[in-house]
Amino acid sequence: MSRFRKNVDACNDGNAPKGYCANQDYSEDSDYLVHDIAQHTNLRSGPHELLSRGVLGKRKLPVSPVKMLVGREGNFTGRGRFSSADGCHVLSRYLPVNGPRCLDRLQSRAYVSQFSADGSLFVAGFQKSQIRIYDVERGWKVQKNILAKSLKWTITDTSLSPDQHFLVYSSLSPVVHIVNVRSAASESIANITEIHDGLDFSVDDYDDDDYDALGIFSVKFSTDGKELVAASSDNSIYVYDLESKRPSLRIPAHKSDVNTVCFADETGHLLFSGSDDHLCKVWDRRCFGTRGKAAGVLIGHLEGITFIDSRGDGRYFISNGKDQTTKLWDIRMMSSNTPYTRRPRDTDFDYRWMDYPTHARALKHPHDQSLATYRGHNVLRTLIRCYFSPAYSTGQKYIYTGSSDGSLYIYDLVTGAQVASCHGHEKPVRDCSWHPLYPMIITSSWDGVIARWEFPGSEEEPSETRGRERRPSF
């Protein structure tokens, strides 16, 4: 059994790098994002002005929870309670960096893992055809053990339907399979104990060569559960209508593999996509013409894009790139016509088995349209994923990402500071998921381990001493 370690950098250690603690005050010369999203984030995660004073004295951020409680009990705001922003300000200080605790371990690489929207279920997908659905509220009991059908290489993605009745899983194949996760059977072996219906994403004019070349890298349910959107290896985006059981739209979207696609908001009209051609694109289905032209293009990455996560407001999203950065975007900055041009990069670099060239880390795109760039993690070996932190508990104050060095990284969205780095896996952390309500993050790694990170839940302030080496808690 390999060693499973923890090392969380803290803020009061004299040797700790600046910006590693959620409690840190930032100086005026820090790299602070000056944009609408900074104001929106502060409004959603900042305390009321009267509570921020707490007791007589000068306002200072971050505000102590004790002072905020004093202000609430004294009814300083006249509301007699915390607002959602007040609650986010308190909860966002208690980062889930205590761990890791091993939830499960298989002799197979973990590729995907996500909480359901309400946090009651957790889904993990592994390379060797296995998907497990855990009941979080019943002590992480395995509710359903799924043996997938007809995989090519690995499970590339999974997605739960909004009503949590169905799960789809994809592979490097044109067929996405759907499973009823609410059925009585706890063991779901494809087409033996249960039927895993195949949803064919290929279109009518595909010949045999096209069909064999089509693989799905990313698949997501729409908010109403009636459609799926998928990113494919044939440079296209697909929209699949679940009622008619056929693709309703194919968009020849990019000049290389489309690694990631997602709905921009609850309406389902806007799509965000990212590709190995280094471009992010925005697609508006309401005015999608016969030419299949993107509503806009956003440039700034120097290498291919591995994942995109929408803020959910139809305006902002983040992307992970093989240039070892996460970038924040505002679609109002997009261009209607951006030519596919050569950019300053190392043409010999292949992220699957090479380290990123040291000299390339200093390169910047001459026409970068991103709002902010976050550095520190590594996007190598696989399509590493990144996300906004939950709106309910943090006001989406942070972004977080896996890393090929076996770690989880958390950045402050506005300041750009790296507020935590959690080291516990021996191989790349491909996916990670923050519980929508509680201070808990689950990481899934190529070492086969699904691990839990959380805040201790005591009444103490977050630790301000360097994390100790701990024995693995299996």
PATOR-260713 format. One record per residue: x, y negated, z negated of N, C-alpha, C, O in turn. Coordinates in steps of 0.001 Angstrom, whole numbers, plus 500000, padded with zeros to 6 digits. Layout:
N
XYZXYZXYZXYZ ...
REM end
This chain:
474
500857501201500000500000500000500000500888498755500000501731498573499121 500685497934500973501521496746501094501191495714500034500099495709499466 502134494858499784501941493825498767501041492728499310501158492325500467 500152492256498466499173491230498854499392490077497904499118490211496712 499881488937498393500344487908497477499549486620497637498821486432498611 499704485761496681499062484440496728500091483378496400500916483545495502 500030482268497153500898481136496860500186479882497324500179479583498518 499594479151496410498857477937496745499661476748496256499957476637495067 500016475856497180500758474653496800499858473715496025498689473535496367 500405473120494984499620472230494128500221470840494137501297470617494692 499505469894493507499832468494493745500742467874492705501391466872493006 500825468393491540501613467706490513503007468289490355503806467787489565 503304469350491106504647469884491080505558468922491832505228468476492930 506659468618491260507547467649491880508067468075493229508449467234494042 508088469395493486508598469888494756507509470100495787507807470442496931 506267469906495416505169470157496350505090469055497383505258467881497055 504833469424498642504711468392499676503532467487499428502538467884498819 503652466274499902502564465314499741501330465773500507501425466248501639 500177465623499874498934465898500582498403467293500399497573467722501201 498834468042499380498417469421499229497339469613498180496993470754497875 496803468563497623495799468735496576494571467903496866494674466768497330 493410468469496594492166467754496889491983466550495989491138465700496268 492753466455494916492600465350493974493503464164494301493475463155493596 494291464273495347495328463270495580494751461932496029493807461896496818 495312460834495531494998459501496036495929459200497205497106459559497169 495416458550498228496208458293499415496565456813499487495743455944499195 497771456552499869498243455178499963497697454515501216497165455178502106 497836453213501270497289452458502387497992452778503693497418452600504768 499250453257503611499971453531504844499827454974505289500546455399506194 498917455754504684498699457124505107498008457130506464497409456137506876 498103458265507149497532458404508481496022458597508348495533459726508317 495303457504508270493871457518507963493087457310509244493388456409510027 492077458149509456491262458062510657490342456852510580489515456752509674 490483455949511512489639454756511573488641454966512709488935454686513871 487472455456512358486459455780513358485130455968512655485078456103511432 484037455978513442482707456177512869482623457422512005481977457417510957 483281458497512451483161459759511724483767459655510322483339460355509404 484761458782510162485335458575508831484298457964507903484158458393506758 483571456966508388482528456342507591481406457326507294480920457392506164 480992458093508302479929459084508099480338460117507053479546460489506187 481589460577507146482073461590506202482121461035504790481733461714503838 482592459810504651482660459201503319481261458987502729481060459131501523 480308458645503584478938458472503099478335459797502642477544459837501699 478715460881503319478144462190502988478851462871501839478298463793501238 480066462440501514480824463131500469481369462193499399482177462606498566 480935460936499413481422459980498428480382459670497370479186459740497652 480802459328496160479865459048495070479231457665495198479772456779495860 478099457499494566477452456194494504478399455202493837479148455565492930 478365453957494287479291452952493776479197452808492255480214452660491578 477976452852491723477824452698490276478343453918489527478898453790488436 478163455111490113478713456306489479480232456336489592480911456900488734 480753455741490626482198455768490802482900454931489749484072455154489443 482174453961489195482756453211488078482661454021486804483551453959485956 481578454789486662481408455677485521481290454935484220480206454829483647 482385454433483761482404453590482571483056452289482999483549452183484122 483065451315482132483646450033482503485087450216482943485884450879482280 485386449634484033486742449761484534486769449638486038485750449366486672 487920449836486593488135449649488011487763450910488781488032452023488330 487150450731489935486801451896490750488059452546491301488979451877491771 488069453873491228489215454613491738488727455952492263487936456633491611 489197456322493433488836457615494027490033458536493993491166458075494129 489809459850493813488523460493493568488035460270492145488836460119491222 486731460250491974486134459953490679486019461233489863485616462275490379 486372461145488607486287462300487731484845462776487592483951461949487417 484589464089487666483242464606487437482687464222486065481482464039485896 483593464102485086483148463708483747482556462298483786481497462053483209 483234461377484460482722460017484577481403459977485346480501459204485024 481313460826486369480071460860487137478923461401486296477794460920486398 479205462389485473478169462934484584477740461902483551476561461794483212 478718461143483058478382460072482119477459459063482801476473458610482221 477799458721484041476972457777484774475583458316485058474599457579485004 475506459619485364474189460208485622473338460226484365472160459871484403 473936460642483242473181460706481989472774459308481527471732459130480896 473612458319481851473265456948481506472361456296482530471987455132482383 472005457040483570471126456571484645471640455259485243470879454314485450 472941455222485515473548454014486060472938453629487405472822452444487716 472543454637488216472033454350489554470535454102489565469994453623490562 469863454420488479468413454287488434467674455461489037466444455463489094 468423456469489492467781457642490099467598458775489109466704459607489262 468448458805488094468388459867487099468946461193487575468795462206486892 469575461207488713470104462458489261471218462141490255471423460988490633 471937463195490672472939463065491712472266463107493084471311463856493290 472759462313494001472360462453495404473169463599496017474076464133495379 472838463973497252473598465033497916475056464620498101475953465458497996 475301463339498374476675462869498521477439462940497203478619463288497182 476755462604496090477385462732494766477775464178494509478878464467494045 476834465099494824477117466514494616478280466993495463479117467763494992 478340466539496723479445466925497599480773466403497073481799467076497176 480749465196496506481987464633495978482544465500494840483754465702494730 481650465998494013482090466862492904482542468217493436483645468669493130 481687468872494238481981470222494694483203470284495603483950471261495571 483410469251496410484512469291497370485872469206496698486894469454497339 485901468860495418487177468806494694487635470184494247488814470393493961 486706471117494190487020472450493677487193473401494852486278474136495222 488371473370495420488629474136496625488758475627496328489323476003495301 488245476478497207488319477932497001489675478488497404489816479099498464 490667478273496555492029478694496875492571479711495872493749480064495926 491726480183494961492179481165493983491984482565494566490865482948494908 493055483314494677492970484639495270494337485055495791495356484497495383 494364486023496681493206486670497296492733487885496519493499488514495788 491462488203496690490900489454496196490429490261497390489654489769498210 490886491484497490490567492316498639489129492821498539488780493516497585 488300492478499516486929492978499569486839494310500292486036495171499931 487663494474501307487647495708502083488950495804502856489607494801503135 489306497034503193490519497246503971490326498451504876489972499538504419 490563498246506161490461499311507136491787499467507866492611498553507887 491975500619508455493175500855509248492950500350510670493104501086511645 492587499092510757492256498479512037492323496964511886492025496432510816 492705496281512931492777494820512887491390494209512737490454494601513434 491262493253511830490012492504511694490061491316512649490988490506512609 489044491226513511489017490177514523488024489061514203488325487889514429 486864489401513687485847488375513433485208488604512072485079489741511618 484808487509511424484110487604510142483384486294509883483970485215509971 482095486403509562481290485205509368480163485446508369479564486521508342 479878484418507534478701484417506695477472484128507550477555483457508578 476334484646507104475067484232507690474787482793507276475466482253506403 473789482172507900473509480754507652473172480473506198473498479401505688 472515481433505508472157481226504104473165481847503143473000481742501928 474209482493503668475251483070502827474904484397502196475694484913501405 473749484978502513473344486239501878474017487452502509474155488491501864 474439487326503777475090488426504481476460487979504981476707486793505202 477339488959505152478652488687505718478959489783506732478771490968506457 479435489374507910479714490298509006481207490304509288481829489247509395 481783491497509409483194491638509767483310492645510903482728493728510843 484064492286511940484273493171513082485733493533513236486610492676513126 485996494818513492487357495344513557487651495891514954486743496201515724 488939495999515256489344496379516598488857497776516983488431497987518118 488914498715516070488568500098516403487070500358516259486649501278515557 486279499536516934484844499799517136483975499660515901482794500000515965 484485499186514800483692499151513572483269497736513204484059496793513257 481986497614512824481436496364512312480753496674510992479982497628510893 481035495870509982480392496066508686479622494812508290480109493689508422 478400495038507800477569493951507291477427494143505788476935495175505330 477860493144505025477878493226503568476731492403502989476426491314503473 476108492936501957475088492200501212475797491430500103476154492007499075 476000490136500305476781489322499377476122489274498008476806489304496985 474799489199497985474071489033496725473943490326495932473472490306494794 474350491437496507474322492723495801475728493272495626475985494456495847 476619492400495232477987492819494936478774493259496141479633494133496025 478507492675497311479223492978498540479062494443498952479975495041499522 477916494997498664477617496357499106477476496373500627476902495458501218 478009497429501255477888497558502711476443497895503053475967498998502784 475755496929503650474349497134504010474219497955505284473301498763505423 475147497742506214475102498488507467476509498676508007477289497727508092 476818499900508366478101500248508951477848500613510407477205501622510697 478349499797511317478036499935512737479253500453513490480348499903513378 479046501523514260480090502011515160479720501563516564478745502040517145 480504500649517099480169499985518353480339500913519547480998501950519468 479724500508520658479724501303521877480553500634522964480546499413523122 481273501481523715481906501061524977482780499826524826482630498858525572 483693499860523860484588498727523696485746498785524689486227499858525055 486173497605525110487414497477525850488367496651525001488178495444524851 489357497271524463490412496695523628489932496411522209490499496943521255 488893495578522050488471495211520696487084494575520728486575494219521791 486494494441519566485340493559519415485867492132519456486686491747518621 485408491359520409485906489987520535485081488988519737485604487962519302 483779489280519538482945488349518781481672489044518322481253490051518892 481064488483517276479752488916516797478927487668516497479471486587516271 477608487836516499476734486723516137475437487270515577474821488160516163 475023486730514431473750487093513820472650486180514355472865484983514546 471474486753514595470342485927515003469903485040513844470146485379512686 469262483912514133468857482994513056467971483643512001468042483269510830 467133484612512389466283485291511406466995486455510732466408487131509886 468256486698511094469107487740510512468559489141510728468827490045509936 467802489323511783467275490650512115468143491379513138468128492608513206 468905490614513938469671491240515008471107490719515017471392489583514637 471993491602515466473409491274515622473817491613517052473484492684517560 474530490707517693475131491023518992476636491112518812477220490400517995 477256491993519584478715492091519574479214492201521009478577492817521863 480367491590521248480936491532522597482304492183522625482933492408521591 482746492480523836484049493055524080484553492512525413483907491655526016 485690492998525873486195492583527179485465493359528265486056494102529049 484164493154528274483236493880529131482077492948529443481792492052528649 481390493127530583480245492267530894478994492578530090478005491850530179 479022493653529304477842494054528543478020493697527073478984494115526432 477075492914526547477004492591525121475921493468524517474840493605525091 476200494063523366475240494965522745474529494289521574475097493441520886 473273494687521365472455494114520304471954495228519392471537496286519863 471998494981518076471652495970517065470619495380516106470698494205515747 469661496193515699468692495783514681469311496026513311469432497173512879 469705494948512620470395495110511341469428495283510175469859495565509057 468135495121510415467136495286509359466512496674509365465607496941508575 466974497558510233466442498914510253466861499665509000467763499235508281 466207500784508743466446501529507497467800502220507479468365502435506406 468329502569508637469581503325508689470761502463508249470948501346508729 471548503005507331472742502281506885473934502581507781474883501799507824 473902503708508501474939504054509463474355503915510856473411504618511218 474921503006511634474413502739512975475474503130513990476355502334514314 475389504369514497476318504851515511475668504664516870474565505153517114 476343503967517732475742503535518993475113504684519757475778505644520145 473805504554519960473006505468520772473043506919520269472772507853521024 473378507089519004473285508406518359472307508327517198471291509022517186 472612507480516225471651507261515136470737506084515421469624506019514899 471208505134516263470402503981516638470748503549518060471859503777518538 469796502931518715470023502406520055470676501027519962470176500134519277 471789500872520656472437499574520808472160499109522234472895499453523159 471116498341522402470737497895523746471849497082524383472467496236523737 472098497353525674473115496611526410472519495439527165471538495595527892 473105494274526994472679493066527695473742492741528733474838492295528394 473412492968530000474383492828531086474471491363531515473491490788531988 475642490771531349475843489362531683476288489151533130476415488008533568 476524490210533866476921490034535253475733489574536088474582489846535748 476018488882537174474957488361538031474823489222539276475676490065539554 473747489005540024473392489893541127474436489941542231474590490972542885 475163488836542455476098488799543580477494489309543217478438489128543986 477629489951542042478916490486541639479209491785542383478346492656542485 480440491912542907480855493211543443481577493984542345481714493492541225 482035495179542658482630496053541639483876495441541014484088495561539807 484701494785541825485933494191541303485611493055540335486242492936539284 484631492222540685484222491133539803483689491677538494483978491150537419 482902492743538602482275493319537407483332493830536431483249493589535227 484315494532536961485358495100536095486226494018535465486795494223534393 486330492864536127487184491786535612486480490936534560487129490154533864 485163491078534436484407490219533527484476490737532091484094491874531815 484962489904531189484981490215529758484470489023528977484631487880529406 483857489279527836483276488219527016484195487944525826484483488843525036 484651486703525703485509486314524591484711485758523404485134485891522255 483572485144523679482808484478522617481332484561522970480959484397524132 480485484816521965479039484883522184478329484307520965478719484581519831 477280483503521198476569482844520110475074482809520395474655482612521535 474261483004519336472821482816519410472488481327519439473185480511518836 471425480989520141470865479645520035470115479517518715469824480522518066 469801478292518317469138478065517035467762478713516974467340479158515906 467053478776518101465735479406518102465790480907518322464753481571518302 466989481457518531467149482895518685466685483447520019466598484664520182 466383482581520977465856483041522264466928483194523336466688483817524370 468097482635523097469159482671524099470493483027523463470696482891522257 471401483490524330472794483680523967473638482858524929473306482739526109 474718482297524430475685481634525297477011482367525134477394482732524023 477711482582526250478928483384526214480023482739527047479753482097528063 481271482920526600482459482467527319483146483691527895483280484708527215 483586483601529153484047484810529833485411484663530482485948483565530631 485956485825530865487273485877531495487227485554532980488277485482533618 486038485355533550485943484976534963485795483464535109485255482979536104 486281482720534108486310481252534116484925480631534009484739479469534370 483948481394533515482562480935533524481938480926532142482423481560531205 480830480174532050479939480194530891478628480832531331478120480548532416 478087481697530478476813482343530771475789481993529703476116481906528520 474557481795530127473425481680529216472499482848529515472090483048530658 472171483618528485471353484829528645470007484626527970469940484259526796 468940484865528714467573484749528206467149486096527617467023487081528344 466930486140526302466613487406525639465200487886525947464927489082525845 464307486993526317462950487406526639462887488097528009462238489132528162 463561487517528989463567488127530322464655489188530480464664489927531465 465567489264529518466661490228529510467535490110530764467827491099531437 467934488894531048468835488663532174469496487301532002468972486434531303 470665487113532652471309485797532587470440484752533274469973484970534392 470225483637532623469433482554533215470312481489533847469825480665534621 471609481493533527472503480464534049473937480960534015474402481508533016 474622480758535121476077480977535159476728479685535604476366479131536642 477691479197534826478391477954535141479856478279535447480581478694534543 480313478106536682481756478212536970482455477013536318482598475954536929 482880477200535082483168476056534213484607475565534245484851474361534160 485563476479534366486968476105534215487813476779535291487302477535536117 489116476493535267490061477071536216490850478221535609491793478723536222 490471478638534411491120479772533766490134480378532768488988479937532683 490574481388532013489691482038531043488996481019530152489622480087529647 487692481207529966486958480405528983486984481202527677486326482237527564 487736480724526704487923481459525451486836481188524425486630481990523515 486137480063524563485210479672523511484106478786524074484346477970524963 482900478952523551481764478111523909480806478092522734480714479073521996 480093476992522549479120476909521457478061475869521798478280474978522618 476908476006521148475877474978521246476314473778520410476871473932519323 476051472579520935476479471364520251475595471012519069476069470442518086 474297471350519154473362471015518087472163471954518157472173472928518910 471144471663517379469998472556517285469139472559518547468402473518518777 469214471532519355468359471466520546468759472483521603467909472952522360 470025472828521666470509473772522663470752473168524027471097473892524961 470585471870524174470779471230525476472254471089525832472648471286526981 473067470743524830474490470502525073475320471718524713475053472403523725 476346471979525541477309473043525275478709472456525264479013471543526032 479573472990524378480995472649524367481777473891524776481480474990524308 482769473728525641483581474873526057485057474514526037485432473350526174 485895475547525863487342475372525870487989476519526622487508477652526577 489091476221527318489660477193528247491182477206528190491816476321527614 491745478244528809493191478304528973493703477257529953494915477092530091 492804476542530642493259475443531494493536474177530690493817473128531269 493460474264529343493782473245528335492708472174528202492904471206527468 491575472319528894490538471298528863489366471702527973489005472876527897 488777470711527301487475470855526648486438470188527557486681469117528114 485282470838527697484247470269528557482904470243527834482628471053526949 482090469289528243480749469116527702479758469351528835479911468810529930 478734470169528558477738470526529560476355470151529057475974470522527947 475603469418529868474240469021529518473274469776530428473194469503531625 472550470719529851471655471562530653470437470799531169469779471259532103 470128469662530592468967468892531030469178468244532393468222468006533131 470427467964532719470701467323534002471740468115534777472556467559535513 471687469429534591472655470297535256472221470506536701471214471164536962 472980469943537642472602470001539049473114471246539737473724472118539118 472861471310540998473274472471541774474789472567541905475319473647542163 475488471455541732476949471473541841477598472019540582478783472354540603 476867472118539502477425472664538269478500471799537667479494472308537149 478315470499537729479333469577537250479198469333535756478087469195535244 480326469279535054480312469010533619479864467585533349480112466685534151 479202467385532214478827466031531809480057465209531481480053463987531633 481117465879531030482348465170530718483466466119530377483239467286530056 484684465603530450485892466366530179486712465623529139486792464394529156 487327466387528224488183465810527190489562466455527279489688467679527236 490589465628527404491945466142527540492784465714526349492505464697525715 493805466491526050494693466196524926495530467384524518496671467216524089 494978468607524645495772469798524349496786470040525465496516469768526635 497942470550525090498993470862526052498985472315526470499623472694527452 498257473130525716498141474554526025496676474947525952495808474110525705 496407476234526171495046476732526181494338476552524847494975476446523799 493019476521524902492178476307523724491616477642523266491059478391524069 491759477944521987491358479251521467489967479256520842489294480287520844 489523478103520301488224478091519631487715476666519511488490475715519416 486384476539519518485717475255519302484628475443518260483904476438518280 484514474479517345483425474468516369482754473106516409483424472077516313 481439473094516550480687471847516590480342471390515180480103472206514289 480319470089514994479887469531513706478379469664513528477856469472512431 477685469994514615476251470213514556475416468992514855474188469051514793 476069467868515183475346466622515436475310466249516912474820465180517276 475829467136517762475837466858519186476843465817519624476797465355520764 477746465442518748478707464387519075480143464803518810481014464567519647 480408465409517678481779465717517283482028467223517292481138468019516997 483265467593517639483682468989517509485188469044517306485894468066517552 485672470193516855487102470425516708487501471605517575486677472455517912 488778471645517933489291472737518762490665473160518269491469472330517845 490922474449518330492256474975518082492941475196519418492317475673520366 494227474852519501494968475013520739496251475788520558496825475824519469 496696476407521637497945477157521607499158476240521539500292476711521454 498919474922521577500004473964521317500197473751519820500874472810519404 499596474634519006499766474676517551499097473505516853499570473060515808 498005472998517411497283471889516795495794472178516749495266472960517540 495130471527515801493673471387515826493389469929516162494046469027515643 492411469703517031492070468335517423490600468054517148489745468933517262 490330466807516783488974466311516547488556465459517728489325464623518201 487305465675518217486835465007519427485497464311519185484676464749518380 485315463222519905484042462515519994483655462513521467484410462002522294 482487463077521823482155463225523233481930461870523914481891461793525142 481784460812523128481665459483523735482984459026524358483017458039525092 484069459744524063485372459413524638485638460180525931486674459980526566 484715461057526326484972461931527462484970461159528781484393460077528895 485631461750529767485682461183531109484768461990532022484624463202531859 484156461311532977483279462026533904484068462771534962483617463805535454 485234462266535318486077462908536323487518462922535826488193461893535828 487980464084535404489364464231534976490015465308535827489638466475535717 490962464967536657491577465966537526492406466960536728492947466635535671 492494468176537254493326469200536633494763468957537068495142469301538188 495553468373536200496919468002536544497905468725535643497566469182534551 499135468815536132500192469404535314500457468511534113500338467289534211 500808469091533010501057468319531797502415468734531224502938469786531594 502993467928530329504310468265529770504210469478528863503701469376527747 504688470619529325504594471848528546505735472772528946506433472531529932 505911473820528174506915474828528484506233475940529272505457476715528711 506517476021530561505796476961531426506129478417531126505392479310531544 507216478675530415507602480051530103506953480556528815507084481733528480 506264479693528100505695480066526802504477480970526976503574480660527753 504455482086526252503297482976526189502991483226524718503766483879524018 501866482708524254501555482718522825501368484117522266501403484301521049 501170485105523123500885486465522644502093487127522003501930487970521121 503280486774522416504466487413521818505638486465521585506695486890521120 505460485196521902506560484244521721506214483216520651505041482911520433 507229482684519988507051481531519113506976480268519969507544480197521058 506259479274519443506122478028520200507462477304520181508059477164519113 507958476837521336509269476171521389509320474962520457508392474155520417 510402474853519721510542473767518754510441472409519428509790471503518907 511076472260520574511071470957521240509674470579521725509371469396521877 508822471574521969507486471303522504506551470739521444505537470125521774 506887470943520171506017470460519097505957468932519059505008468360518522 506941468289519614506958466822519618506275466232520847506099465016520933 505892467074521791505271466580523014503837466137522760503137466718521931 503408465113523472502025464634523391501494464418524796502231464019525697 500227464682524970499621464444526269499552462935526505499126462194525620 499958462479527665499974461021527913498581460396527934498451459179527802 497533461217528099496171460691528154495281461355527102494110461641527353 495849461590525937495127462277524854493883461480524456493985460309524091 492704462116524527491448461467524183490908461888522817489815461473522430 491660462704522088491191463171520788491260462054519752492017461096519903 490457462192518697490445461209517607491570461451516614492145460505516077 491883462718516371492896463064515367493485464420515701492846465244516355 494700464644515249495407465907515461495922466417514119496487465658513332 495721467706513866496101468323512591497139469406512881496930470279513724 498260469330512164499378470249512395499791470924511092499592470388510002 500364472098511231500877472837510081500666474325510219501507475113509787 499545474727510821499244476134511027499835476597512362500325475784513146 499785477899512609500317478469513842499201479172514610498449479964514042 499103478879515885498087479500516744498823480384517742499101479980518871 499134481606517297499906482558518079499297483945517956498528484215517034 499644484823518890499287486249518893497830486523519266497549487515519940 496901485667518842495486485920519076494724484597519061495307483551518774 493424484634519369492610483423519480492167482975518085491049483256517654 493059482279517394492829481813516026491656480831516004491515480004516905 490802480932514949489581480131514872489663479052513789490367479200512790 488926477967514015488903476836513082487465476357512915486627476581513789 487172475683511767485796475289511457485765474008510625486743473640509975 484600473336510668484278472308509685483854472995508389483236474059508421 484184472390507258483706472918505976482198472676505859481660471853506599 481498473372504946480035473288504879479518471894504550480128471153503780 478390471558505144477769470252504895477196470179503490477274469135502843 476619471279503008475921471249501723476873470980500571476567470163499702 478007471641500543478885471541499377480030470550499546480579470078498551 480404470222500785481555469343500988481247468133501862482101467258502008 480056468057502444479777466970503370480653467027504606480887466006505253 481148468239504942482057468454506080483295467564505983483779467007506968 483769467463504773484931466623504485486234467247504967487214466538505198 486253468563505121487471469280505478487289470033506793486168470274507243 488416470395507395488428471418508421489385472505507939490328472225507198 489145473731508356489993474832507912490210475802509058489386475905509966 491322476507509005491720477359510116492555478523509626493255478423508619 492472479633510351493405480720510133494743480369510752494912479291511322 495689481281510637497031481023511151497735482344511393497496483327510692 498602482359512388499314483591512707500382483941511679500940485037511729 500683483030510743501640483360509683500971484043508495501589484182507440 499712484473508650499005485195507588498375484294506555498092484741505443 498145483030506891497674482057505912496369481403506347495941481504507497 495757480731505381494601479872505590495030478438505297495688478186504288 494667477502506161495019476098505970493750475254505902492801475473506655 493750474286504985492632473357504832493174471940504968494147471574504308 492537471142505830492956469757506060491819468813505699490645469142505868 492182467633505198491206466573505008490892465973506373491793465520507079 489623465969506741489218465504508064489649464071508330490121463754509423 489490463203507337489707461772507533491178461393507392491713460674508236 491836461865506341493229461469506114494219462298506913495348461869507153 493794463494507326494700464383508031495623465152507124496432465945507607 495531464945505807496421465624504859496088467111504781494927467509504864 497116467907504623496936469337504366496688469493502869497616469360502071 495444469774502484495100469791501067495303471152500430495343471249499203 495431472200501217495695473523500652496231474444501723495880474321502896 497084475366501315497514476463502178497543477713501323498217477754500294 496821478722501743496668479965500977497354481090501722496964481437502837 498374481660501106499181482687501742498888484035501089499161484217499902 498340484974501843498000486244501232498045487422502159498088488558501687 498036487216503444498013488311504410499388488514505022500218487605505047 499608489711505508500895490031506117500899489852507626501959489869508252 499722489680508211499607489503509651498633488362509936498026487830509007 498472487977511200497653486802511519496250486832510926495578487863510935 495823485683510411494436485486509992493698484938511208493833483761511545 492929485781511854492262485361513088490990484572512815490669483626513534 490261484969511763488993484313511488488861484051509995489519484698509181 488009483101509646487781482740508255486399482105508159485894481550509136 485793482188506982484432481666506836484225481146505420484491481846504444 483748479914505322483479479234504049482005479453503714481137479175504541 481716479945502519480326480182502124479543478875502221480033477834501783 478331478909502788477596477652502995477189476940501721476888475747501765 477169477644500560476706477038499310477763476989498221477808476031497450 478608477995498145479528478143497020480979477940497442481304478095498619 481866477594496490483291477437496807483959478800496988484610479312496077 483787479372498171484312480695498489484643480754499971483830480363500808 485835481243500298486243481457501685486659482910501840487339483470500980 486240483519502957486656484869503299487589484790504498487285484128505490 488723485467504401489668485533505509489736486961506035489665487923505270 489875487086507350490023488415507969491294488408508802491576487453509526 492048489480508686493399489489509233493687490750510031493001491765509909 494716490651510846495188491814511593495805492874510683496087493978511148 496021492577509409496489493622508500495338494517508033495541495422507222 494126494263508546492966495088508218492251494688506955491296495350506548 492691493617506322492150493211505031491127492091505194491358491115505908 489986492256504513489012491184504338489192490690502910488975491444501961 489586489433502749489973488912501433489114487721501043488635486969501893 488931487569499742488107486485499200488971485488498444489834485857497647 488712484207498719489337483100498006488217482282497390487215482010498051 488371481881496119487300481127495469487870480233494383489027480363493984 487025479318493914487399478542492750486991479338491516485932479964491525 487807479335490439487575480245489313486208480150488663485799481116488018 485470479049488787484142479000488174484162478658486706483122478697486048 485339478320486169485401477889484781485059476404484713484808475775485741 485048475858483533484728474448483369485977473574483423485926472373483160 487107474208483772488353473459483819488486472720485138487872473081486142 489304471678485109489621470963486336490453471889487236491065472836486744 490480471622488553491350472403489423492786472375488933493280471346488470 493453473523489040494820473645488544495738472673489246495636472470490456 496631472074488488497595471146489062499017471638488842499960470854488733 499144472953488779500461473562488698500592474543489840499594475041490361 501805474816490222502043475686491360501484477078491082501647477621489990 500825477643492087500233478969491945501286480014491640502384479974492195 500960480946490764501881481998490374501727483193491300500666483397491889 502797483988491427502698485252492128501811486181491300501993486301490088 500868486827491946499937487688491227499972489086491817500279489284492992 499655490034490977499504491393491457498228491467492293497258490763492011 498228492310493309497035492415494143495858492921493340495996493840492532 494690492316493563493477492720492835492553493441493815491690492826494441 492746494739493937491997495523494904490764496127494221489986496832494863 
REM end
